[in-house]
């Protein structure tokens, strides 16, 4: 199964269904099951009020609340949207060739939980299932995970 390593606390937000889009500077043509691997680093900026507030509401207040260096969820990668522009109070995700669009509220937590700078890509995740953490060494980019769920 393909896997992606994501820094904490964003990996946990995906596992809990709080974050549907993982933003990256590169696109992928891969669609299908993907393991969500929490990196060994907790990169948490307490100055981000929406992030801090939501983590507090979820009861995630200490470093020990975030599993590190393990696969914590399985999801389906259903689309890789180019981030086109910020229009008013929305972020515009758009495929020029097909004309398909998505709009995300800039005031919502989804946009606060990612880097939706135009030119980046929003990887849309669906059917996220939390699993018992499975310790495994992560890698950069998409990688193959041979573990069992």
N, C-alpha and C positions, 0 to 999 in steps of 0.2 A: 504494500500500500504506500502511496505517496505520503510524505510528511512535510511539515513546515515548522521551523523553530521560530517562536515568537517570545519576545521579552515579557516578563511579568510587570505589571498586573494585567496586561492586555490579553494574554493567553487565558487567564482565569475568567475575564469578562466574556470571552468567546465561549468558553466551556459552560458558563452559566446562562448563555443566551442573551447577554446584555449588549453584545457587539456582533453585528451581522456582517460587517465589512472589514477585512484586513487590508490596509493600504500599503502599497509597495511602489518602489521606483521602477519596477519592471513588470512586464505582462507575462502571462503564461497561456498557452493553448490547452493546457490540461484541464479536464473536467472530470469529476468523479469523487470517490471517497478520498478523504485526506485526514491524516492524523495531526492533531494539534499538540505540538511539543513545546513545553515551557522551558525557556533557556535557563542557564544556571545563574543568570543575573536578574536582579530586581531593579528595574530602572523606573523609579517612581518620583514624579515631580509634585510635591505637595502644594505647589502654587497653582495647580490647575483645579479650579473650584468645582467644576462639574465632575471631574474624575474623582477627586477627594470625597466630594459629597456622596456620590453613588457608591463608592467603596465602603464608606462609613455606614450607609443605609443597609448594605449587604452584610455588615458585620465583619468586614475585612479591614482590620485595623493594625495588625502587626505583621512583620516580615514572615513569621512562621505560618501565617494564613495562606501563603502562596507557595504551592509546590514548585520546586526548582529542579531542572535537569530530568524531566520525565514527560511522557505522553500523558495528557490529562483528558483528552476528548477526541471524538471522531466526528467528522462532519462531511457534507457533500459540498465540493466546490462547484457551484452552478454557473458562475459567470465571472469574467474579468473585465470590468467596466473601465474605459478611459475616463479620467476626470477631465471634463471639458472646460468648465468655467464656474465662477460664482456669480449668480444672477439674483440680485436683491437679497432675499433671506434664504435662498436655496443654493445648494451645490448641484450642478448639472453633470450627470454621467451620460455619455452619448456615444453611440456607434454611428459614425457618419455614413458608412456604406449601407447599413440596414435601416437607418433612421430611428432605431430604438433608443428610448431615453428612460432615465430614472432621475428623480429629483429628491434630494435629502434636505430636510430642514436644518439650516445652519445653527439654529438655536437649540436643536435637540442633542441628546447625548451621543448619538452615533457619530456625528461630525466632530464632537469634542473628543471622542476616543480614537481618532485617526488623523492622518495627514492628508487632507484632501486638496492639496495644492494642484492647480491645473498642470497637466502633463504626467501626473502619477496615475496609478491604477488601483481600483477598488475591487478586491476579490470578494465576491458575494458567497457567503456560506449559508447552508440550510441544513435542516435535520441534524442539528448538533446534539450529540449524546456525551454526557460526562462519563468518564470511566475511572476506576481506581487507578491512581498514578502508577505508571510503569517506568521505572528508571531506565534511561537510555541516553547515550551521548548524541546530541544534536549535530546538525551541520548547517552550512549556509545554503541558500537556495532550496529548491524542491529536492528531496532525497527519498530514498526507499527505506521504509521501516518494515522489518521482517517479523515484528511482534504479533502476538495474538490478542484479540479483544475479548 
